[in-house]
């Protein structure tokens, strides 16, 4: 795990001078993508986390921020966006013409809300991509990533995960149910865009890496693209996160072995729906009581379980840790074994939330077996494909989405991968298609 940040992570932002804020902040621009007409673009969205008129911006090369930041590189100017240039001069980028069609579709008796985004410049055979959620709980019908793909000529269908936004149902992390929802979304999007697209498939980030490939086995998909996802179970994710923390802290082999035992104990709890495993975990609490690492180890859930008393865990453990129908021992490898369509998998080299070592080995084995898989690795990136700066306390502060990631996604879906993508590296042995 790289704990220092190369100076190049900061270079892109240093090449630009922020816009002057001597004038009053203007009203927010319409959500969407804006560009100069040469393929570049910036996406503006209005998330609930920002007070109006502030908006979130994201450039094709991954630079991002708020339009009200003192050093903002983009701000609203009527129906266009004023963008800072490398020489400090500002250019006005008009809105990229897109047609958006709000809709609803049914899945397992619930109505889910969707939005079909079609750029006016899209070719008749442009790919159609369904955006598959991560674990977020907010509306996704106006996702910045959806507009980023649409700005590159794709037709995009974004929808609110069940229990989020205006979709019906209860929030869940049941991958089987979510895959059925994604398959229903693809079928509905195909009907809406009939005659106006070529191949159709899925893009999923993070948890979408579990859901999107599974959805493709339930539907007529032509491709799947995954960013910063995992080919391991949630139990393995938790264990590998803890081992990654142990490596970063320089813990001993004995501590690593203890962490493996902790993972086994908490796995028994979650896979039994909190009916078995309390005694084993209580014994480890006593054994680890004086070990410094036990006070700081996190993982996805094991660290918190270790530091929760036995009485409390018995009383409310399931309500706290097992309340979203997660399939703890989900067999992601078996799903890839069934998947027959081309797959793009993009790995973040320094991913702390989803450590990549096992996933990389599994993907390499799939490629060796002849599967049509392309694997890319972006260096010095954490979960979400974010470059980062290491803080004095060892924590990381996200700086930007790594350059090349957004363009790679679009080019691969269009079957037109031909250039380098930032500092991304296509791993040897990846399949051609």
ABEGO torsion letter per residue (X at the ends): XBABBBAAAAAAAAABBBBBAABBBBBBBBBEBBBAGAGBBBBBBBBAABBOABBBBBBAAGBBEBAABAABABBBBEABBBBBBAAGBBBBBBBBBBBBBBBBBBBGGBBBBBBBBBBAABBAABBBBBBBBBABABBAAABAAAAAAAAAGBBBBBBBBBGBEABBEBBBABAAAAAAAAAAAAAAAAAAABGABBBBBBBBBEAAAAAAAAAAAABBBABBBBBGBBABBAAAAAAAAAAAAAAAAGBBAAAAAAAAAAAAAAAAAAAAGGABGAAAAAAAAAAAAABAAAAABAEAAAAAAAABBAAAAAAAAAAAAAAAGBBAABBAAAAAAABABBBBBBBBAABAABBAAAAAAAAAAAAAAGBBBBBBBBBGBBBGGBBBBBBAAGBBBBABBBBGAAAAAAAAAAGABABBBEABBBBBGBBBX
